[in-house]
């Protein structure tokens, strides 16, 4: 039997995958399984659209995916001649590649769905989904006699300090905060967006990356822009630019950057191609459509330039992480800084010769900060691919893992600092830096502070890169993996002390119960735990503490310019990882291990809840759903558009059946390193809680004038543990704080308790808290319109498998 994959079947399969992607994202199904969302439609037509049309189409026509997979035409005699009870049984229990809906649909809904399928035969096919764009004009009447205070930039200001001079809401009255308005996007999937506010209009993003404008005083929708591209990646913010009456929203939707008229929401046709530019282009890698670059953090505006980075894959092949500036009026590329240097450029010698042709990432995914007066943009970068084995990139690998100061007008390097040499631990700089002025010997020094996944804060003179606290270089062990050459030294700041624990030892293991402690002890004794910068080995897990998600994360810190205190929230849990030889075979399993196994592991177990298990994914999702997710990515998972039709088809079949076929044609073999990562493994106890002692998440206040801590507290709790008296454990948290002149630090971020809190910025005392509809994994904003101060946070959840996800924005203000 010829087991090669039929190219016609491949094209049919991939065509359905792409066509089904929009419906798939409307259903917001993830690889973790079917969501439990109270906003799911209950009428038969809505249920069919959200649950069935992904595979069968809006008209029920279905399709054939070769000999092994048939998606039936629901209007056919074969289906229509079956009794109601048989159709109901298939819906309830599933069949072949169709998942079961028994858990999510009750008997009445199933009966209604059967009746809807019956009536498909009587209908004229309707195969197009309507755009959800809403037309309108975004203008808010503002009284010139009253106070107005916008939040027009991601992070509050170009300096990214997350600071507001507003004090109407303060220590004395914060307990009187109440919901002023809320806006529900009616979408699932979670939100990491920090909105912006300009001229009394709030601009935000939905989970599916539709862009909208609201009256910032009432939450009334002015307009909504639907690009028609279902967003599957995080989209953390927007940029605003204005020149007289020309006012623009510059925002990423997957790999595109759109320029929208801020008043009407319509694309500005003179920008790029019909209002957008494609970030996959102008990278020196062809074809552009095979590249994966997403704008997950907003660009930053300097004069008439939009400066952007992007999210790149973490496995090869990956495009380079060039930092680029585009003309805000035309979309034309104005300059590009090569983070993997070309011949003759500074840092070229820190890579193998011609690495710029094939090397990838070293990208800015976390955002930037800008000194507008000096015209300097501060750019943090992440690791180069492959994250955990660097035999093909021997050397320090500038400008990966760097804080780079660039001339914002030209893109020329002014200075840089490399936080990790030859990174083989995925220790990206995780957030944009903050700019502030610190006091030394009675004098002010303009500084830039950068937090890290390891739990460090680096502080530099922002004009020349001189460290304002000493940095020492320590020696670390060599790698034992053939071909790898780890850097012999790595930098550590002497002050401030790390805000996360640095070495996991037996006395830091969980003691929630004697049995769980013993379990953790036995596990731990099989690990290698020696602190920071220990190279991974083959066959034995190495502890990464704090874990791959920090320490600090993408929400970033806040800084109070009045005091020089930085406020940073942190995760403080352990992960483990190891390397194993890679087969390198051109097969479905080989593709899985090189592209997917890095996160989901060799046995597809993942590391729930952060990284879902793929075991039994074919029972939960249909082939087009799986293919669409692989192609476009979802959440923290990047897309893999580089896979050929044959590779995609084979990979989906492997995920569904475990059967691996050798690929004889259909494109080049996927790039495979000699060693691969065995997967991200969070060190959790059998009940799903971190297997280390609390606190598992903290909020820290550090005086950057002195390097000393003002205070440190646990942040977040698990409701189940809190009900048993185990509170103040802290939890993992994503999304940053803001600080105000009213003496307050506002923060959501916590994954499990859905709380939004206000702390006294001087003492860390909890002054106010409320429960959000979903976890607020985003950085809040504050602003004032017509004399009334508001605080807004996006609440979408999505990181707690026990809770629903959504997409709401909630505004708070003092009761009138």
C-alpha positions in Angstrom: 0.0 0.0 0.0 1.2 3.5 -0.9 1.2 5.4 2.4 2.3 8.7 1.0 -0.2 11.5 1.6 -2.3 12.5 -1.4 -1.5 16.1 -2.2 -5.2 16.8 -3.2 -6.3 15.6 0.3 -3.6 17.8 1.9 -4.9 20.9 0.1 -8.5 20.1 0.9 -7.6 19.5 4.5 -5.6 22.7 4.9 -8.3 24.7 3.0 -10.9 23.5 5.5 -8.6 24.3 8.4 -8.1 27.9 7.3 -11.8 28.3 6.4 -12.8 26.8 9.7 -10.5 29.0 11.6 -12.9 31.9 11.9 -15.7 29.7 13.2 -13.2 27.9 15.5 -12.2 31.1 17.1 -15.8 32.2 17.5 -16.3 29.0 19.4 -13.0 29.8 21.3 -12.1 26.2 21.7 -8.7 25.5 23.0 -6.6 22.3 23.1 -7.3 22.0 26.8 -10.9 21.0 26.0 -14.4 22.4 25.7 -14.9 25.7 27.6 -17.5 26.1 30.2 -18.8 29.6 29.5 -22.2 30.9 30.8 -22.4 33.1 27.8 -22.6 30.2 25.3 -25.7 30.4 23.1 -28.7 28.3 24.2 -30.8 28.4 21.0 -30.4 25.7 18.5 -29.1 27.9 15.7 -26.5 29.5 18.1 -25.5 26.0 19.4 -25.0 24.7 15.8 -23.0 27.8 14.8 -20.7 27.6 17.9 -20.3 23.8 18.2 -21.0 22.1 14.8 -20.3 24.6 12.0 -16.5 24.5 12.7 -16.4 21.2 10.9 -19.7 20.8 9.1 -19.9 24.4 7.9 -22.7 27.0 8.5 -24.8 25.2 5.9 -24.1 21.7 7.2 -22.4 20.6 3.9 -19.4 19.0 5.5 -16.4 17.8 3.5 -14.1 14.8 2.8 -10.6 14.7 4.1 -9.3 11.7 2.1 -10.1 8.1 2.8 -9.7 8.1 6.6 -11.7 11.2 7.6 -15.1 12.0 6.4 -17.0 15.0 7.7 -20.6 14.3 6.7 -23.0 16.4 4.8 -25.8 16.8 7.4 -28.3 17.3 4.7 -27.6 13.9 3.1 -30.1 11.0 3.0 -27.6 9.0 5.1 -28.0 11.5 8.0 -31.6 12.6 7.5 -33.0 9.0 7.4 -31.6 8.2 10.8 -34.2 8.4 13.7 -34.1 11.3 16.1 -32.8 9.0 18.9 -29.8 8.0 16.8 -28.9 11.6 15.9 -29.3 12.5 19.6 -27.0 9.7 20.6 -24.2 10.8 18.2 -24.4 14.3 19.5 -24.4 13.2 23.1 -21.7 10.5 22.9 -19.7 11.5 19.9 -18.6 9.2 17.1 -15.3 8.6 15.2 -13.6 12.0 15.1 -16.6 13.9 16.4 -16.3 14.9 20.1 -19.0 14.2 22.7 -21.2 17.1 23.8 -22.8 15.3 26.8 -21.1 17.5 29.4 -22.1 20.8 27.8 -25.5 20.3 26.3 -28.6 19.2 28.2 -31.4 17.0 26.8 -33.5 19.9 25.6 -30.6 21.5 23.8 -29.7 18.2 22.1 -33.3 17.7 21.0 -33.4 21.3 19.6 -30.2 20.6 17.8 -31.6 17.5 16.2 -34.6 19.5 15.0 -32.2 22.1 13.6 -30.3 19.5 11.7 -33.6 18.2 10.3 -34.5 21.6 8.9 -31.1 22.1 7.3 -32.5 20.1 4.4 -35.1 22.8 3.9 -32.8 25.8 3.8 -30.9 27.7 1.2 -27.2 27.3 2.1 -25.7 30.3 4.0 -22.0 30.0 4.1 -20.7 33.4 5.0 -20.4 34.9 8.5 -21.3 38.6 8.7 -18.7 41.1 9.9 -19.2 42.3 13.5 -17.8 45.8 12.8 -19.9 48.6 14.3 -19.9 52.1 12.8 -19.9 55.2 14.9 -18.1 58.4 15.9 -15.9 58.5 19.0 -16.3 61.8 20.7 -16.8 62.7 24.3 -18.0 66.1 25.4 -15.4 67.4 27.9 -15.9 70.5 30.1 -12.9 72.8 29.9 -13.6 74.0 33.4 -13.1 70.6 34.8 -10.0 68.4 35.2 -9.1 66.0 32.4 -6.3 63.4 32.6 -5.8 60.8 29.9 -3.9 57.5 29.8 -2.8 57.8 26.1 0.2 55.5 26.1 0.6 51.8 27.0 2.1 51.9 30.5 0.7 55.4 31.2 3.5 57.4 29.5 6.3 56.9 27.1 8.6 56.3 30.1 6.3 53.2 30.9 6.2 54.1 34.6 2.6 53.0 35.2 2.2 56.2 37.3 -0.7 58.6 37.6 -0.6 62.0 39.3 -4.4 61.7 40.1 -5.4 61.7 43.7 -9.1 62.0 43.8 -9.2 58.3 44.7 -6.9 58.0 47.7 -6.1 56.2 50.9 -9.0 57.9 52.8 -11.8 57.0 50.3 -10.7 54.0 48.3 -13.2 51.8 50.2 -16.0 53.8 48.5 -15.0 52.6 45.1 -17.9 51.0 43.1 -18.5 49.8 39.6 -19.2 52.8 37.4 -19.7 50.8 34.2 -18.7 47.6 32.5 -18.3 46.5 28.9 -18.7 42.8 27.9 -17.2 41.9 24.6 -19.3 38.7 24.5 -16.2 36.7 23.6 -14.2 34.0 25.3 -10.5 33.4 25.4 -9.1 35.7 28.1 -7.7 39.2 28.0 -4.2 40.6 28.7 -5.0 44.1 27.3 -4.3 47.4 29.0 -6.5 49.9 27.2 -5.5 53.5 26.5 -7.6 56.7 26.9 -7.3 59.7 24.7 -9.6 62.8 24.8 -12.1 60.9 27.0 -12.3 57.9 24.7 -11.2 54.5 25.9 -9.7 52.2 23.2 -9.5 48.5 23.8 -9.2 45.0 22.3 -11.5 42.0 22.6 -10.2 38.4 23.0 -10.6 37.8 19.3 -8.7 41.0 18.5 -11.5 43.3 17.5 -10.7 46.9 18.2 -13.3 49.2 19.9 -13.8 52.7 21.2 -16.0 53.5 24.3 -17.1 56.6 26.1 -14.7 56.4 29.0 -17.3 57.8 31.4 -20.1 55.4 30.6 -18.8 52.4 28.7 -21.0 53.2 25.7 -19.7 51.6 22.5 -18.8 54.2 19.8 -17.4 51.9 17.2 -15.9 48.4 16.8 -13.4 47.3 14.0 -13.4 43.7 12.9 -10.6 42.9 10.6 -12.0 39.5 9.7 -8.9 37.9 11.1 -9.7 35.8 14.2 -7.0 36.8 16.8 -5.5 33.9 18.7 -2.5 35.5 20.3 -2.2 37.8 23.3 -2.8 41.5 22.3 -1.7 43.6 25.3 -2.2 47.1 24.1 -2.6 49.9 21.5 -0.7 53.0 20.4 -2.1 56.5 19.7 -0.8 59.2 17.5 -2.2 62.6 16.6 -1.3 65.5 14.4 -4.0 68.1 14.4 -7.2 66.5 13.2 -5.4 63.4 12.0 -5.7 61.0 15.0 -4.8 57.3 14.7 -4.9 54.1 16.6 -2.0 51.9 15.7 -2.6 48.3 16.8 -1.6 44.8 16.1 -4.0 42.1 14.8 -1.9 38.9 14.6 0.9 39.6 12.1 -0.6 42.9 10.8 -0.4 46.4 12.2 -3.5 48.5 11.4 -3.8 52.3 11.3 -7.4 53.1 12.3 -9.0 56.5 12.3 -9.4 57.2 16.1 -12.8 58.9 15.6 -14.5 56.5 13.2 -12.5 53.2 13.6 -12.1 52.9 9.8 -8.7 51.8 8.4 -6.7 54.6 6.9 -6.1 53.5 3.3 -3.0 55.5 2.8 -1.2 53.5 5.5 0.6 50.4 4.1 -1.8 48.3 1.9 -5.3 49.5 2.5 -4.7 50.4 6.1 -2.2 47.8 7.3 1.3 46.5 7.1 2.5 42.9 7.4 5.2 42.3 9.9 6.3 39.1 8.2 7.7 41.2 5.3 11.0 43.1 5.1 12.8 40.6 7.3 15.1 39.2 4.7 13.4 35.8 4.9 11.2 34.4 2.2 8.5 33.6 1.7 6.9 36.1 4.1 3.8 33.9 4.5 5.9 31.1 6.0 7.1 33.4 8.8 5.5 33.8 12.2 5.6 37.2 13.8 2.9 38.6 16.0 2.6 42.0 17.6 1.6 40.9 21.1 2.9 44.1 22.8 2.1 47.5 21.3 4.6 49.6 19.4 5.8 52.9 20.8 5.4 56.2 19.0 8.2 58.7 18.6 7.4 61.7 16.5 6.1 60.3 13.2 7.5 56.8 13.8 5.9 53.6 15.2 8.7 51.4 16.6 7.8 47.7 17.0 9.2 44.3 17.9 7.2 41.1 17.7 6.6 37.6 19.0 8.6 35.0 17.2 8.6 31.1 17.4 10.9 29.5 20.1 11.9 26.6 17.8 13.6 26.7 14.4 12.9 27.8 11.8 12.2 31.3 13.2 12.7 34.8 11.6 15.1 37.3 13.1 13.9 39.6 15.8 14.6 42.9 14.0 13.4 46.0 15.8 11.8 48.2 13.1 10.4 51.7 12.8 7.6 52.5 10.4 6.2 55.8 9.2 2.9 56.4 11.0 1.4 58.1 8.0 2.5 55.8 5.2 3.5 52.5 6.9 6.8 52.6 5.1 9.8 51.0 6.8 12.1 53.8 8.0 14.8 51.8 9.9 15.6 48.3 11.1 18.0 47.3 13.9 19.3 43.7 13.5 19.3 41.9 16.8 21.3 39.1 15.0 24.0 41.3 13.5 24.9 41.3 9.8 28.6 41.3 8.6 30.3 44.5 9.7 27.8 45.3 12.4 28.6 45.4 16.1 28.3 42.0 17.7 28.6 40.0 14.5 31.6 38.1 16.0 29.5 36.9 18.9 27.7 34.4 16.6 29.0 31.8 14.2 29.7 33.2 10.7 26.6 34.1 8.7 24.3 33.2 11.6 22.1 36.1 10.5 21.0 34.1 7.5 19.4 31.3 9.5 19.4 32.3 13.2 16.1 33.3 14.7 14.3 35.3 17.4 16.4 37.5 19.8 13.2 39.5 19.5 11.5 42.3 21.4 8.1 40.8 22.5 7.8 42.6 25.8 7.4 46.2 24.7 9.7 49.2 25.1 10.2 52.5 26.9 11.0 55.9 25.4 12.9 59.0 26.6 11.1 61.5 24.3 13.3 64.4 25.2 16.6 62.6 24.4 15.1 60.6 21.6 16.2 57.2 23.0 14.2 54.1 22.9 15.0 51.2 25.4 14.4 47.8 23.9 14.6 44.5 25.9 15.0 41.3 23.9 14.5 37.6 24.5 16.6 34.5 23.8 17.6 33.2 20.4 16.2 29.9 19.0 16.6 27.2 19.9 15.9 28.2 23.6 17.6 25.3 25.3 20.3 24.0 23.1 22.6 26.4 21.3 25.2 24.3 19.5 24.4 26.1 16.2 24.9 29.5 17.8 28.2 29.2 19.8 29.1 32.5 21.3 27.5 35.2 23.5 24.8 35.8 20.8 24.4 39.6 20.9 21.7 41.1 20.9 19.7 38.3 22.5 18.7 38.9 26.1 19.8 42.5 26.0 18.6 45.9 27.1 19.4 48.0 24.1 19.4 51.8 24.0 18.7 53.0 20.4 18.5 56.3 18.7 14.8 56.5 18.2 15.1 58.5 15.0 17.8 56.4 13.3 17.8 53.0 15.0 21.6 53.3 15.8 22.8 51.6 18.9 23.9 53.9 21.8 24.6 51.3 24.4 23.6 47.8 25.5 23.7 45.4 28.4 23.4 41.7 28.0 21.7 40.0 30.9 22.3 36.4 29.9 25.2 35.3 27.7 24.4 32.5 25.3 21.0 31.9 26.8 20.0 28.2 27.1 17.3 28.7 29.8 14.7 30.9 28.0 15.6 33.8 30.3 14.1 36.6 28.2 13.8 40.1 29.6 10.1 39.7 30.2 8.7 43.2 30.3 9.4 46.7 29.1 11.8 48.7 31.3 10.8 51.8 33.3 12.4 55.2 33.3 12.8 57.2 36.5 15.1 59.6 38.3 17.1 58.2 41.3 18.9 60.2 44.0 22.6 59.6 44.6 24.6 61.9 46.9 21.9 64.5 46.7 21.9 64.6 42.9 19.3 63.2 40.5 20.4 60.7 37.9 18.0 59.8 35.0 17.9 56.0 35.1 16.3 53.0 33.4 15.3 49.9 35.5 14.8 46.5 34.0 13.2 43.5 35.8 14.0 39.9 34.9 12.6 36.4 35.1 15.3 35.5 37.6 14.0 38.0 40.0 16.6 40.7 39.5 16.3 44.5 39.0 19.1 46.1 37.0 19.4 49.9 37.2 21.5 51.9 34.7 22.2 55.5 33.9 19.9 55.8 30.9 22.3 58.1 29.0 25.3 55.8 28.8 24.4 52.4 30.4 26.6 52.8 33.5 25.2 50.4 36.3 23.9 52.4 39.3 24.4 49.3 41.5 27.5 47.1 41.0 27.2 44.1 38.7 29.4 41.1 39.4 30.2 38.3 36.9 30.1 34.8 38.4 31.4 31.6 37.0 29.0 28.7 36.3 29.4 25.1 35.3 30.1 24.0 31.7 27.5 22.1 29.8 27.9 18.3 29.6 25.8 18.0 26.4 27.8 17.2 23.3 28.1 20.3 21.0 27.0 22.8 23.6 29.3 25.5 24.9 27.7 27.4 27.8 29.0 30.8 28.7 31.5 30.6 31.5 30.3 33.7 33.3 27.0 35.4 33.9 26.1 38.8 35.4 24.4 39.3 38.8 23.4 42.6 40.4 24.7 43.1 43.9 21.6 45.3 44.8 18.7 45.1 45.1 18.4 41.6 46.5 16.4 39.3 44.2 12.6 39.5 44.7 12.2 35.8 44.0 14.0 32.8 45.7 17.1 31.6 43.9 17.9 28.1 45.1 15.4 25.3 45.8 16.5 23.1 48.7 14.7 20.4 50.7 13.7 22.9 53.4 11.8 24.9 50.9 9.5 22.0 49.8 5.8 22.0 50.5 4.6 20.9 53.9 0.8 21.2 53.4 0.5 17.6 54.6 3.1 15.1 55.7 2.2 12.8 52.8 2.5 15.6 50.2 5.8 16.7 51.7 7.2 13.1 51.4 6.0 13.0 47.8 7.8 16.3 47.0 10.9 15.1 48.8 11.1 11.9 46.8 10.6 13.8 43.5 13.1 16.5 44.5 15.9 14.0 45.2 15.7 13.0 41.5 16.3 16.5 40.3 19.5 18.6 39.9 19.0 21.8 41.9 22.0 24.2 42.0 20.5 27.6 41.4 20.8 30.0 38.4 22.5 29.3 35.1 23.1 25.6 35.5 23.0 24.1 32.0 20.4 21.4 31.3 21.7 17.9 31.1 20.5 14.7 29.3 18.4 12.3 31.2 18.0 14.3 34.5 15.7 17.2 35.2 17.2 20.4 36.3 15.3 22.8 38.6 14.6 26.3 37.3 13.7 28.5 40.3 12.0 30.9 39.9 10.4 29.2 36.9 10.2 29.8 33.2 7.4 32.3 33.9 9.4 34.3 36.4 10.1 36.1 38.7 8.9 39.1 36.8 6.6 38.7 33.8 5.1 40.7 31.0 2.8 43.0 33.1 5.9 44.9 34.1 6.5 47.1 37.2 5.3 50.5 38.3 7.5 53.2 39.6 6.7 56.2 41.8 8.7 59.3 40.6 8.0 61.0 43.9 9.9 58.3 45.9 11.9 56.2 43.5 10.2 53.1 44.7 9.5 50.4 42.1 6.6 48.0 42.6 6.9 44.6 40.9 4.8 41.5 41.2 6.4 38.2 40.9 5.9 34.4 40.6 7.8 32.2 42.9 7.3 28.6 41.9 9.7 26.0 40.5 9.8 24.3 37.1 12.1 21.6 35.8 13.5 20.6 32.4 15.9 18.3 30.6 17.4 17.5 27.2 17.2 14.3 25.3 18.6 13.2 21.9 16.5 14.1 18.9 15.9 11.5 16.2 15.8 14.1 13.5 13.6 11.9 11.3 11.4 13.4 8.7 8.2 11.9 10.1 5.1 13.1 11.9 6.6 12.2 15.3 9.8 14.0 14.3 7.8 17.1 13.5 5.9 16.8 16.8 9.1 16.4 18.9 10.9 19.3 17.3 8.0 21.7 17.1 5.5 20.7 19.8 7.3 18.5 22.3 9.3 21.5 23.6 6.1 22.5 25.5 3.8 19.5 25.5 6.5 16.9 26.2 7.4 13.7 24.5 4.2 11.9 25.8 1.9 14.9 25.0 1.2 15.3 28.8 1.9 19.1 28.8 2.1 20.9 32.1 -1.5 21.8 33.0 -3.0 24.3 33.5 -0.4 26.5 31.8 0.3 24.0 29.0 -2.6 21.7 28.2 -2.2 17.9 27.7 -2.7 16.7 24.1 -3.6 13.2 25.2 -7.0 12.4 23.6 -7.1 15.7 21.7 -8.8 13.9 18.9 -11.7 13.1 21.2 -12.2 16.8 22.0 -11.5 18.5 18.7 -12.0 17.7 15.0 -9.1 17.7 12.6 -9.8 21.2 11.1 -9.9 22.6 14.7 -6.5 21.1 15.5 -5.0 22.2 12.2 -6.3 25.8 12.6 -4.8 26.0 16.1 -1.4 24.7 14.9 -1.3 27.1 12.0 -2.3 30.3 13.9 -1.4 29.4 17.4 -3.4 30.3 20.5 -2.6 32.0 23.8 1.0 31.3 24.7 1.4 28.9 21.7 2.9 30.5 18.6 1.7 29.6 15.1 3.5 27.3 12.7 2.8 28.6 9.2 6.1 27.2 8.0 4.7 23.6 8.0 3.8 22.3 4.5 0.4 20.8 3.8 1.9 17.3 4.1 3.6 18.1 7.3 0.5 19.6 8.8 -1.7 16.7 7.7 0.7 14.2 9.1 1.1 16.1 12.4 -2.7 16.3 12.9 -3.0 12.5 12.2 -0.2 11.8 14.7 -1.9 13.9 17.4 -5.2 12.1 16.8 -4.0 8.5 16.5 -0.3 8.4 17.6 0.5 6.9 14.2 3.7 8.3 12.7 4.2 8.2 8.9 7.5 9.0 7.2 7.1 12.0 4.9 8.4 11.3 1.4 7.4 14.6 -0.1 5.5 17.8 0.6 8.2 20.2 1.6 11.6 20.3 3.3 12.0 18.4 6.6 11.5 20.5 9.7 14.7 21.9 11.3 15.8 19.5 14.0 18.5 20.1 16.6 20.7 17.2 17.9 19.0 17.5 21.3 15.5 18.6 22.2 13.8 19.9 25.3 11.7 17.3 27.1 9.0 19.9 28.0 8.1 22.6 30.5 7.3 20.8 33.8 5.9 22.9 36.6 6.7 21.3 40.0 3.2 20.8 41.3 2.0 18.4 44.1 -0.6 15.7 43.3 -3.4 18.1 44.1 -2.2 20.7 41.6 -0.6 23.2 44.0 3.0 24.3 43.9 5.3 21.7 45.5 7.4 24.5 47.2 6.6 26.5 50.3 4.6 29.7 49.9 4.6 32.5 49.0 3.9 31.4 45.4 3.4 35.0 44.3 4.5 38.3 45.8 4.2 42.1 45.4 7.4 43.9 46.2 8.2 47.6 46.9 11.9 48.4 46.4 13.6 51.8 46.9 15.8 52.2 43.9 17.7 55.1 45.5 19.1 52.7 48.1 18.4 49.2 46.7 16.5 48.3 49.9 13.1 46.9 50.3 10.2 49.1 51.5 7.9 46.1 51.9 7.1 42.6 50.5 3.8 40.8 50.7 2.1 37.6 49.3 -0.2 38.4 46.4 -3.2 36.2 45.7 -4.7 33.1 47.1 -6.4 29.8 46.1 -10.1 30.0 47.1 -10.2 26.3 48.0 -7.2 26.6 50.3 -8.4 30.0 51.7 -11.7 28.3 52.7 -9.6 25.9 54.9 -7.6 28.7 56.5 -4.6 28.5 54.2 -4.7 32.1 52.9 -2.0 34.5 52.0 -0.2 31.8 50.1 0.3 34.0 47.1 -0.4 32.6 43.6 1.0 32.9 40.1 0.1 36.3 38.7 0.1 37.9 35.2 -0.5 41.6 34.6 1.2 44.5 36.3 0.4 47.2 38.9 -0.1 51.0 38.6 0.7 53.5 41.3 -0.9 56.9 42.0 -0.3 60.2 43.8 -3.3 59.2 45.9 -1.0 56.8 47.8 -2.3 53.7 46.1 -1.1 50.6 44.2 -3.8 49.0 42.1 -3.3 45.4 40.8 -5.4 42.5 39.6 -3.1 39.8 38.0 -3.8 36.9 40.4 -4.9 33.7 38.5 -7.4 32.0 40.8 -9.2 34.4 43.2 -10.4 37.0 40.5 -9.5 39.8 42.9 -8.7 43.4 42.1 -6.9 45.1 44.9 -5.7 48.4 46.2 -2.7 48.6 48.6 -1.2 51.5 50.5 1.9 52.3 48.5 3.9 53.2 51.6 3.2 50.1 53.7 1.7 47.4 51.6 -1.5 47.3 53.6 -4.6 46.0 51.8 -7.1 48.9 51.7 -9.7 47.6 49.2 -10.5 44.6 47.1 -13.3 43.4 44.9 -14.1 40.3 42.8 -14.1 40.6 39.1 -16.2 38.5 36.7 -13.0 36.8 35.4 -9.4 37.0 36.6 -7.8 40.4 35.8 -4.7 39.2 34.1 -3.9 42.6 32.7 -2.5 45.9 33.9 -5.1 48.5 35.0 -5.3 52.1 33.9 -6.6 55.3 35.5 -7.8 58.6 34.1 -10.1 61.6 34.8 -12.9 62.9 32.6 -14.9 66.0 33.6 -13.5 65.9 37.1 -14.2 62.2 37.9 -11.4 59.7 38.2 -11.9 56.2 37.0 -9.8 53.0 37.3 -10.4 50.3 34.6 -9.1 46.8 34.3 -9.6 44.1 31.6 -10.9 40.8 33.1 -10.7 37.8 30.9 -9.3 34.9 32.9 -8.3 31.9 31.0 -5.4 30.7 33.2 -7.5 28.8 35.7 -8.9 25.5 34.2 -11.7 25.5 36.9 -13.1 28.9 35.8 -14.6 30.3 32.6 -12.9 32.8 30.4 -14.4 35.9 28.9 -13.6 39.4 27.8 -14.9 42.2 30.0 -13.7 45.7 30.9 -14.7 46.9 34.4 -14.5 50.6 35.4 -14.5 51.8 39.1 -15.1 55.2 40.5 -16.1 56.8 43.8 -19.8 56.7 44.4 -21.5 60.0 43.6 
